[in-house]
Amino acid sequence: MARRHRSETPAERPDEAEDEVLEVDLHGCAPSAAVRKVERALHSARLRRIGWVRVITGRGLGNKAQKPILREHVAAWLRGDGGRFHGVADVQVELASGGGSLRVRLRNAR
């Protein structure tokens, strides 16, 4: 489920200090289901005029091969035609010790 909250670190990202961020958690999703969930989150963000979406992918090791495939699959979709159709302007990978996420900036944000 997507969650809406204020930016947590405005000092690090002054460009989004007043912007809201919509979060979508993809833990446990297969790549195709993850893309559908991201599509819904992007649509919701654009309707609510939210300029940023954080896509939480985690480490992505929950597959048979135990290799991270989810983040790369979703990032490729966001940077491709699907993302452009849904208003994606930029995608940045954020890695943390426990997993990772993608920061997605939408066009025509406030």
C-alpha positions as semicolon CSV with decimal commas, in nm:
position;residue;x (nm);y (nm);z (nm)
1;M;0,000;0,000;0,000
2;A;0,128;0,347;-0,083
3;R;0,199;0,583;0,204
4;R;0,215;0,960;0,185
5;H;0,445;1,163;0,408
6;R;0,658;1,475;0,424
7;S;1,020;1,458;0,314
8;E;1,235;1,332;0,602
9;T;1,562;1,508;0,520
10;P;1,500;1,856;0,377
11;A;1,857;1,964;0,460
12;E;1,994;1,697;0,226
13;R;1,741;1,765;-0,050
14;P;1,639;2,132;-0,045
15;D;1,456;2,091;-0,376
16;E;1,195;1,872;-0,208
17;A;1,187;2,036;0,133
18;E;0,820;2,122;0,104
19;D;0,720;1,840;-0,132
20;E;0,537;1,533;-0,021
21;V;0,664;1,187;-0,104
22;L;0,446;0,887;-0,183
23;E;0,601;0,553;-0,082
24;V;0,526;0,215;-0,233
25;D;0,674;-0,102;-0,081
26;L;0,747;-0,388;-0,323
27;H;0,868;-0,648;-0,073
28;G;0,742;-0,990;-0,176
29;C;0,628;-0,884;-0,525
30;A;0,719;-1,062;-0,846
31;P;0,860;-0,824;-1,112
32;S;0,536;-0,806;-1,312
33;A;0,326;-0,744;-1,000
34;A;0,579;-0,484;-0,883
35;V;0,545;-0,288;-1,208
36;R;0,164;-0,287;-1,175
37;K;0,193;-0,163;-0,816
38;V;0,434;0,113;-0,923
39;E;0,198;0,213;-1,207
40;R;-0,085;0,259;-0,957
41;A;0,139;0,460;-0,723
42;L;0,254;0,690;-1,006
43;H;-0,104;0,745;-1,116
44;S;-0,209;0,824;-0,759
45;A;0,084;1,064;-0,711
46;R;0,002;1,254;-1,029
47;L;-0,367;1,282;-0,933
48;R;-0,269;1,419;-0,591
49;R;0,000;1,643;-0,743
50;I;0,278;1,477;-0,542
51;G;0,616;1,532;-0,704
52;W;0,815;1,238;-0,563
53;V;0,759;0,865;-0,526
54;R;0,990;0,640;-0,325
55;V;0,981;0,281;-0,448
56;I;1,111;0,050;-0,176
57;T;1,257;-0,262;-0,332
58;G;1,472;-0,404;-0,053
59;R;1,766;-0,628;-0,136
60;G;1,570;-0,831;-0,387
61;L;1,702;-1,171;-0,285
62;G;1,363;-1,336;-0,243
63;N;1,377;-1,539;-0,564
64;K;1,501;-1,886;-0,657
65;A;1,834;-1,761;-0,790
66;Q;1,892;-1,545;-0,479
67;K;1,998;-1,257;-0,704
68;P;1,867;-0,900;-0,690
69;I;1,637;-0,867;-0,991
70;L;1,346;-0,653;-0,872
71;R;1,523;-0,315;-0,843
72;E;1,685;-0,345;-1,185
73;H;1,359;-0,459;-1,349
74;V;1,153;-0,175;-1,199
75;A;1,423;0,087;-1,265
76;A;1,446;-0,020;-1,631
77;W;1,067;0,007;-1,664
78;L;1,065;0,352;-1,499
79;R;1,339;0,478;-1,733
80;G;1,166;0,333;-2,039
81;D;0,843;0,400;-2,224
82;G;0,622;0,291;-1,933
83;G;0,777;0,543;-1,697
84;R;0,766;0,823;-1,952
85;F;0,397;0,750;-2,014
86;H;0,331;0,788;-1,640
87;G;0,523;1,117;-1,612
88;V;0,859;1,002;-1,477
89;A;1,126;1,271;-1,514
90;D;1,413;1,111;-1,321
91;V;1,500;0,789;-1,135
92;Q;1,773;0,764;-0,873
93;V;1,888;0,449;-0,693
94;E;1,928;0,478;-0,315
95;L;2,120;0,195;-0,152
96;A;2,119;0,130;0,222
97;S;2,274;-0,140;0,434
98;G;1,944;-0,327;0,471
99;G;1,819;-0,291;0,115
100;G;1,741;-0,016;-0,127
101;S;1,490;0,203;-0,296
102;L;1,434;0,416;-0,603
103;R;1,358;0,790;-0,584
104;V;1,129;0,885;-0,870
105;R;1,070;1,250;-0,966
106;L;0,758;1,321;-1,168
107;R;0,720;1,583;-1,440
108;N;0,503;1,885;-1,371
109;A;0,542;1,850;-0,996
110;R;0,453;2,151;-0,785
